[in-house]
């Protein structure tokens, strides 16, 4: 592909693509760093793995997406030409390779001449070889003439031509390999970084923050006293820790009273996270619920699903029909650890203890007495 | 998802990559197999300038015959062109390779190379699978597994290669004994100064030696070992020992080479012993 008018040709600034790529890269870096560090802090493997896999996957996608473009660029045969040095400016430092800014008038054999400004490293010892109005051999890809570079070791044929040539200056502005993005690209990358970090923190806030609270050094119990709605106006004490919940009713009330047990369970299972219970133990005036550990979603049962309405008649059945004389205390144990729900009601009295076992719906499976 | 599942995924993923790589190698479509490999001949050697840079090696003009058109093509080693040519004489044969259809992206190698089979990357993927398996074993059966996994196979490979290493050392010592001796001259001392991230400067000194073989070939070479006080060596006369069939194989001090060859074999044996001890320790701790 021939560029017909190189002097009027401006570098194609794929600014929008570059800016969006910069934004995306910033987002990937922010997200992966946050995931990795957060995962290490709360010791969760999925986060750490995400933090490592995300930049790898992004890098791979990036390489694959730019592969055709890079292949096309590499396939272009560079053209050799003679050029006259219009001006040069060396930025001397401590290193032996000195960056130099050249302004060249390039005169190819069969295309119009053009003026270009390039930057190239020149060894300190070779610097005197390049003077104003000196002729050098350059190489440039025809589709991107601003990527000209000086050939420091030309073939003998070009060396001889450069020694004998006389070139005229090319007037007009010089082409530069500049990407005039400046501040905007840096700002967009920073924005991407912050958004990526925020996204990971938001998406994984349950893992990162709640579990940190739950796995804290000591469980923090919260004790609240709330007035009950029964006519005796005595209070019930509700204690909730990270693993258990306890409701102790005040004197004069019993868990067998109508609606009392369900109300007590409701007060323990308030809140958005429906925690499942491993065991539920109910005694005369005490309800104890042992919750499943957070993160374990399959074990345990929903404490609200127990047939609380059937409990009073089951207790009475265990007390009277099993030959327990003068029932003194009762205990209901709901066991959900094994997966299937089993209710065991034990009533103890003067004449011994009676046991009734039911399934999750309150249907009696077994009766036994001692 | 625990660490074991992640590791299983890792092994599976790299296993797939290795399989794809081996498949591509069998089909002959890997990059190494498609690269066009030619033999070039050095026509002219431009002696390095005193105080110049060593990057890019010795400036040479190489010609080769383009197989497609049958024409002679002349190139130089300007810029990054593969291996650095550090020993050059007129008539030396060097390897030249380029991707198919892109003769302008040529790269040099010091000796003409056989076509590769493209097994490098699949073998590396296989190595990553092996690392994953060792870590998995270490997680499941205790960390001493990592010692066994690291020490065992490497010790085995070292032991298998030991006879070959000894034979190579013996061949080299024979070559050292058969070397010709000619006078040489340090024609330039190359100096590279760079600045790293901390702001410290580093300097690399590379003396360039020139000598003429018994057949009259003028050889120019970078000389990086066995030259005392390299920075002040400009203009010094030295004695060069070289292999008559291949002047690229030269040295200034055959006795030191002899000693270093023996040291290499000793080191090889020592490494094998250390690796075996690691594996045995791992097995004992298990």
HADDOCK unambig.tbl for C-alpha pairs under 7 A between the chains (distance, minus, plus):
assign (segid A and resid 45 and name CA) (segid B and resid 1 and name CA) 6.55 0.50 0.50
assign (segid A and resid 45 and name CA) (segid B and resid 2 and name CA) 5.94 0.50 0.50
assign (segid A and resid 45 and name CA) (segid B and resid 3 and name CA) 6.46 0.50 0.50
assign (segid A and resid 46 and name CA) (segid B and resid 1 and name CA) 6.04 0.50 0.50
assign (segid A and resid 75 and name CA) (segid B and resid 102 and name CA) 6.29 0.50 0.50
assign (segid A and resid 77 and name CA) (segid B and resid 104 and name CA) 6.43 0.50 0.50
assign (segid A and resid 94 and name CA) (segid B and resid 195 and name CA) 6.96 0.50 0.50
assign (segid A and resid 95 and name CA) (segid B and resid 193 and name CA) 4.78 0.50 0.50
assign (segid A and resid 95 and name CA) (segid B and resid 194 and name CA) 4.47 0.50 0.50
assign (segid A and resid 95 and name CA) (segid B and resid 195 and name CA) 6.00 0.50 0.50
assign (segid A and resid 96 and name CA) (segid B and resid 192 and name CA) 5.73 0.50 0.50
assign (segid A and resid 96 and name CA) (segid B and resid 193 and name CA) 4.86 0.50 0.50
assign (segid A and resid 96 and name CA) (segid B and resid 194 and name CA) 6.52 0.50 0.50
assign (segid A and resid 123 and name CA) (segid B and resid 52 and name CA) 6.86 0.50 0.50
assign (segid A and resid 123 and name CA) (segid B and resid 53 and name CA) 6.77 0.50 0.50
assign (segid A and resid 125 and name CA) (segid B and resid 51 and name CA) 6.47 0.50 0.50
assign (segid A and resid 125 and name CA) (segid B and resid 52 and name CA) 5.57 0.50 0.50
assign (segid A and resid 151 and name CA) (segid B and resid 78 and name CA) 6.75 0.50 0.50
assign (segid A and resid 152 and name CA) (segid B and resid 78 and name CA) 6.50 0.50 0.50
assign (segid A and resid 153 and name CA) (segid B and resid 76 and name CA) 6.47 0.50 0.50
assign (segid A and resid 153 and name CA) (segid B and resid 78 and name CA) 5.35 0.50 0.50
assign (segid A and resid 154 and name CA) (segid B and resid 76 and name CA) 6.65 0.50 0.50
assign (segid A and resid 155 and name CA) (segid B and resid 61 and name CA) 6.70 0.50 0.50
assign (segid A and resid 155 and name CA) (segid B and resid 74 and name CA) 6.85 0.50 0.50
assign (segid A and resid 155 and name CA) (segid B and resid 75 and name CA) 6.16 0.50 0.50
assign (segid A and resid 155 and name CA) (segid B and resid 76 and name CA) 6.06 0.50 0.50
